[in-house]
């Protein structure tokens, strides 16, 4: 007895939907801390840092800040974080 398959189906093929592998694994993990340099400002006024190419939005920061952040949200194309610890230069300004 031979196996019957519908036309156009391939075994083990996952389409472009959820879990289809279109987006590579993220270089960050939820709740983990990272040291970053804020490089630019978003349209909403948040600082932007990149962690291995992944855009990370950090409120209440500005370009030039060197800070320790904690990842609070991971989306398909970006991450969001909060400041855990300010760098030495930012501490002196206060």
N, CA, C and O of each residue as an XYZ file, in Angstrom:
376
protein
N       0.842     -1.182      0.000
C       0.000      0.000      0.000
C       0.887      1.245      0.000
O       1.789      1.352      0.830
N       0.652      2.168     -0.898
C       1.489      3.349     -0.964
C       0.864      4.517     -0.206
O      -0.355      4.608     -0.056
N       1.741      5.408      0.269
C       1.296      6.570      1.035
C       0.691      7.601      0.090
O       1.235      7.863     -0.983
N      -0.419      8.177      0.486
C      -1.058      9.184     -0.356
C      -0.822     10.561      0.241
O      -1.024     10.782      1.436
N      -0.397     11.471     -0.601
C      -0.215     12.857     -0.176
C      -0.947     13.767     -1.142
O      -1.070     13.468     -2.330
N      -1.428     14.872     -0.620
C      -2.090     15.849     -1.475
C      -1.057     16.544     -2.338
O       0.108     16.650     -1.955
N      -1.466     17.004     -3.467
C      -0.581     17.704     -4.384
C      -0.014     18.963     -3.729
O      -0.750     19.699     -3.071
N       1.268     19.215     -3.897
C       1.891     20.435     -3.403
C       2.378     20.381     -1.971
O       2.993     21.339     -1.502
N       2.128     19.313     -1.271
C       2.599     19.237      0.115
C       3.969     18.578      0.152
O       4.250     17.638     -0.591
N       4.792     19.082      1.017
C       6.099     18.477      1.215
C       6.209     18.068      2.669
O       5.765     18.780      3.570
N       6.791     16.942      2.877
C       6.935     16.437      4.228
C       7.910     17.321      5.021
O       8.992     17.639      4.528
N       7.535     17.719      6.241
C       8.423     18.487      7.109
C       8.523     19.964      6.756
O       9.286     20.695      7.388
N       7.776     20.414      5.768
C       7.851     21.819      5.372
C       6.986     22.657      6.289
O       5.822     22.339      6.532
N       7.569     23.735      6.798
C       6.792     24.696      7.572
C       6.748     25.975      6.765
O       7.780     26.448      6.289
N       5.591     26.525      6.611
C       5.431     27.745      5.830
C       6.041     28.948      6.529
O       6.846     28.814      7.451
N       5.648     30.101      6.079
C       6.214     31.330      6.615
C       5.457     31.838      7.833
O       5.721     32.946      8.301
N       4.545     31.072      8.344
C       3.756     31.499      9.507
C       4.570     31.415     10.784
O       5.801     31.400     10.751
N       3.880     31.362     11.896
C       4.545     31.306     13.198
C       5.472     30.104     13.291
O       5.105     28.987     12.925
N       6.672     30.350     13.784
C       7.617     29.258     13.962
C       8.232     28.777     12.666
O       8.882     27.732     12.638
N       8.038     29.519     11.599
C       8.543     29.109     10.299
C      10.019     29.372     10.106
O      10.579     28.990      9.079
N      10.666     30.013     11.064
C      12.099     30.224     10.957
C      12.505     31.479     10.202
O      13.668     31.621      9.825
N      11.568     32.390      9.975
C      11.921     33.623      9.267
C      12.831     34.517     10.103
O      13.679     35.223      9.557
N      12.661     34.489     11.404
C      13.450     35.345     12.273
C      14.449     34.490     13.036
O      14.064     33.516     13.682
N      15.721     34.842     12.970
C      16.733     34.038     13.677
C      16.581     34.164     15.180
O      15.876     35.058     15.650
N      17.226     33.288     15.952
C      17.143     33.380     17.411
C      17.677     34.730     17.888
O      18.604     35.281     17.294
N      17.102     35.246     18.939
C      17.489     36.559     19.453
C      18.795     36.465     20.255
O      19.038     35.475     20.946
N      19.634     37.511     20.154
C      20.903     37.516     20.899
C      20.734     37.920     22.355
O      21.719     38.014     23.087
N      19.493     38.163     22.789
C      19.233     38.555     24.180
C      18.198     37.627     24.792
O      17.467     36.937     24.081
N      18.144     37.618     26.131
C      17.148     36.817     26.843
C      16.380     37.718     27.794
O      16.940     38.645     28.379
N      15.103     37.438     27.940
C      14.234     38.210     28.819
C      14.748     38.135     30.261
O      15.016     37.052     30.781
N      14.880     39.307     30.896
C      15.323     39.358     32.286
C      16.829     39.400     32.479
O      17.297     39.638     33.593
N      17.603     39.174     31.416
C      19.064     39.213     31.540
C      19.570     40.647     31.468
O      18.918     41.523     30.900
N      20.750     40.873     32.057
C      21.346     42.203     32.068
C      22.508     42.280     31.085
O      23.251     41.316     30.901
N      22.651     43.451     30.454
C      23.708     43.682     29.469
C      24.263     45.079     29.652
O      23.542     45.986     30.068
N      25.552     45.263     29.341
C      26.155     46.591     29.326
C      26.145     47.074     27.898
O      26.605     46.379     26.992
N      25.615     48.279     27.696
C      25.484     48.802     26.338
C      25.871     50.272     26.269
O      25.933     50.967     27.284
N      26.130     50.729     25.047
C      26.335     52.144     24.757
C      25.141     52.607     23.934
O      24.823     52.016     22.902
N      24.480     53.666     24.395
C      23.351     54.215     23.648
C      23.927     54.984     22.467
O      24.796     55.840     22.637
N      23.438     54.674     21.267
C      24.022     55.243     20.055
C      23.178     56.341     19.427
O      23.720     57.275     18.837
N      21.849     56.241     19.546
C      20.979     57.233     18.917
C      19.675     57.354     19.682
O      19.468     56.675     20.687
N      18.790     58.228     19.197
C      17.504     58.460     19.842
C      16.382     58.076     18.886
O      16.443     58.373     17.693
N      15.364     57.418     19.417
C      14.216     57.019     18.596
C      13.289     58.213     18.383
O      13.478     59.270     18.984
N      12.296     58.036     17.532
C      11.306     59.098     17.293
C      10.528     59.429     18.552
O      10.053     60.552     18.722
N      10.398     58.441     19.440
C       9.663     58.659     20.687
C      10.555     59.205     21.802
O      10.085     59.423     22.919
N      11.838     59.428     21.508
C      12.744     60.004     22.492
C      13.484     58.996     23.350
O      14.193     59.380     24.280
N      13.334     57.720     23.056
C      14.047     56.690     23.821
C      15.453     56.507     23.239
O      15.686     56.747     22.055
N      16.369     56.081     24.087
C      17.701     55.763     23.603
C      17.676     54.437     22.852
O      16.886     53.546     23.165
N      18.558     54.320     21.851
C      18.654     53.078     21.083
C      20.068     52.532     21.198
O      21.047     53.230     20.938
N      20.150     51.262     21.593
C      21.423     50.547     21.617
C      21.230     49.295     20.777
O      20.107     48.816     20.621
N      22.309     48.771     20.242
C      22.224     47.523     19.469
C      23.031     46.451     20.179
O      24.188     46.660     20.544
N      22.397     45.292     20.370
C      23.066     44.142     20.973
C      23.164     43.090     19.884
O      22.167     42.471     19.514
N      24.363     42.892     19.376
C      24.615     41.973     18.252
C      23.630     42.245     17.112
O      23.093     41.314     16.511
N      23.401     43.519     16.824
C      22.542     43.909     15.718
C      21.081     44.091     16.072
O      20.338     44.693     15.297
N      20.645     43.591     17.219
C      19.236     43.720     17.606
C      18.999     45.102     18.226
O      19.634     45.458     19.218
N      18.089     45.871     17.638
C      17.754     47.205     18.152
C      17.076     47.054     19.505
O      16.138     46.273     19.664
N      17.568     47.817     20.477
C      17.025     47.767     21.834
C      16.667     49.181     22.269
O      17.519     50.070     22.283
N      15.400     49.385     22.625
C      14.919     50.697     23.058
C      15.021     50.802     24.576
O      14.609     49.900     25.305
N      15.591     51.945     25.048
C      15.793     52.155     26.479
C      15.300     53.559     26.849
O      15.928     54.546     26.467
N      14.181     53.665     27.590
C      13.666     54.983     27.983
C      14.627     55.721     28.915
O      15.429     55.103     29.614
N      14.534     57.040     28.912
C      15.306     57.927     29.802
C      16.812     57.812     29.603
O      17.575     57.925     30.562
N      17.239     57.592     28.376
C      18.672     57.564     28.060
C      18.915     58.435     26.847
O      17.983     58.808     26.134
N      20.194     58.760     26.620
C      20.552     59.594     25.473
C      21.834     59.061     24.840
O      22.576     58.315     25.479
N      22.097     59.439     23.590
C      23.331     58.978     22.934
C      24.562     59.326     23.762
O      24.670     60.427     24.303
N      25.485     58.378     23.855
C      26.704     58.564     24.641
C      26.641     57.918     26.017
O      27.678     57.732     26.653
N      25.447     57.571     26.489
C      25.317     56.912     27.794
C      25.884     55.497     27.723
O      25.609     54.762     26.775
N      26.669     55.119     28.716
C      27.140     53.736     28.865
C      26.447     53.211     30.110
O      26.726     53.662     31.221
N      25.535     52.247     29.919
C      24.667     51.813     31.011
C      24.526     50.300     31.058
O      24.845     49.591     30.103
N      24.040     49.830     32.192
C      23.683     48.415     32.343
C      22.165     48.360     32.262
O      21.473     49.104     32.957
N      21.643     47.467     31.404
C      20.199     47.370     31.201
C      19.693     45.965     31.480
O      20.455     44.998     31.503
N      18.388     45.881     31.691
C      17.716     44.598     31.875
C      16.626     44.503     30.814
O      15.803     45.410     30.693
N      16.609     43.415     30.043
C      15.638     43.229     28.973
C      14.255     42.984     29.577
O      14.078     42.082     30.395
N      13.269     43.804     29.162
C      11.918     43.687     29.702
C      10.934     43.118     28.681
O       9.881     42.604     29.059
N      11.266     43.205     27.395
C      10.364     42.710     26.351
C      11.178     42.376     25.110
O      12.104     43.103     24.752
N      10.835     41.288     24.465
C      11.487     40.907     23.218
C      10.417     40.740     22.151
O       9.474     39.964     22.307
N      10.583     41.481     21.069
C       9.661     41.407     19.950
C      10.385     40.742     18.784
O      11.557     40.387     18.907
N       9.705     40.572     17.663
C      10.341     39.928     16.506
C      11.546     40.702     15.991
O      12.552     40.115     15.593
N      11.430     42.033     16.002
C      12.483     42.845     15.378
C      13.242     43.746     16.335
O      14.211     44.391     15.933
N      12.827     43.804     17.582
C      13.506     44.680     18.539
C      13.281     44.180     19.955
O      12.514     43.246     20.192
N      13.970     44.825     20.893
C      13.790     44.510     22.316
C      13.583     45.824     23.062
O      13.922     46.894     22.557
N      13.024     45.733     24.264
C      12.889     46.895     25.132
C      13.568     46.563     26.447
O      13.582     45.411     26.881
N      14.138     47.601     27.088
C      14.880     47.370     28.325
C      14.702     48.543     29.271
O      14.215     49.607     28.889
N      15.109     48.323     30.522
C      15.112     49.394     31.519
C      16.518     49.516     32.074
O      17.287     48.555     32.079
N      16.841     50.714     32.542
C      18.173     50.965     33.101
C      18.269     50.323     34.474
O      17.400     50.516     35.324
N      19.337     49.555     34.682
C      19.593     48.930     35.977
C      20.649     49.736     36.717
O      20.543     49.956     37.924
N      21.667     50.174     35.986
C      22.786     50.886     36.593
C      23.374     51.856     35.583
O      23.623     51.500     34.431
N      23.593     53.091     36.030
C      24.207     54.080     35.137
C      25.711     53.903     35.124
O      26.299     53.406     36.085
N      26.331     54.318     34.021
C      27.792     54.254     33.898
C      28.443     55.322     34.763
O      27.754     56.152     35.356
N      29.760     55.301     34.836
C      30.507     56.242     35.686
C      30.258     57.691     35.287
O      30.057     58.536     36.159
N      30.266     58.001     33.989
C      30.077     59.380     33.523
C      28.699     59.913     33.920
O      28.567     61.074     34.305
N      27.674     59.063     33.827
C      26.331     59.502     34.168
C      26.168     59.717     35.663
O      25.409     60.591     36.082
N      26.876     58.922     36.483
C      26.798     59.070     37.948
C      27.376     60.423     38.389
O      26.847     61.068     39.294
N      28.472     60.843     37.734
C      29.148     62.092     38.108
C      28.291     63.302     37.795
O      28.405     64.323     38.473
N      27.426     63.217     36.773
C      26.586     64.343     36.383
C      25.490     64.636     37.390
O      24.998     65.763     37.443
N      25.097     63.664     38.183
C      23.983     63.845     39.127
C      24.357     64.687     40.318
O      23.524     64.923     41.193
